[in-house]
Amino acid sequence: MRKFVMPLAVLALISTGAIAGTKTSDGIEVRDWAAIDKDRDHLVSPQEMEKYLKDQWEKNKQASKSWPPLSRAS
């Protein structure tokens, strides 16, 4: 049971709005497309999406470094 609790806690923390560009709609997390659309032309260009995804990757990578590694001992 403990093997599943820590990854779920990490996932819950990462997905709780600590990530910019997301918002909650009726308890369901969705992307905030207006935050991704930096030039406000109501279109998300490939460059805007790529930048958003790279930023999210870096934020998630930094957040995962703060957690101690899980032990594989049973």
N, C-alpha and C positions, 0 to 999 in steps of 0.2 A: 504493500500500500504506500509506503514511504517513497518508493521509486517514482510514483506517479504524482505525488503531491507537489514536489519542488518544481518539476517542469510546468505543471499547471499554474503554479503561483507566478512563475516567471512570465508565462504567456499572458496571464491576467494582468500583470503589471505593465507589460509592454503594450497591451492593447486597450488600456484604460484612458485613452485621451492624452497620455503623456506624449503621444506622437502628434506633431503638428500636421494639419491637413486631414484630420479625421474628426468626425463629430457623431453624436449618437442620435438616432431617430427611432423612437419607440423602443429603446433598449438595444437596437441593432446598430453596430458601428458601421458607418459608411464614409467614403472619402469625401472631403470637402473640396469639390472641384473648383470652387471660386478661389480657394487658397492656392491651388496648383496653377491656375491660370494667371500668371504674373502680369501679362500685358493687357488683361481685361478685355480681350476681344471675343469672349464667350466661346473660344475654341482652345482645346488643350493640344498644343503642338507636340511633336515627338521630342523636341529639345526640352520643353517644359516638363514633360512626363519623365524623361530621362534624369533631369536634375532632381526632381522630386523623389524618384526611386533611389538615386544615389544618396541623397540626404537621409532618407529613411533607413537605408542600409547602414550608413555610418552611425546613426542614432541607436539603432538596434544593436549594432556591434559594441558600441560603448556601454549600453545598458547591460548587455550580457557579460561584460568584463567585470562588472561590479559584484556579480554573484560568485560565490565559491564553486569550484567544480564539484560535480556530484561524484561520490565514491561508487565504485562498481562492486564493493564488497557486499555480500548478502548475509 
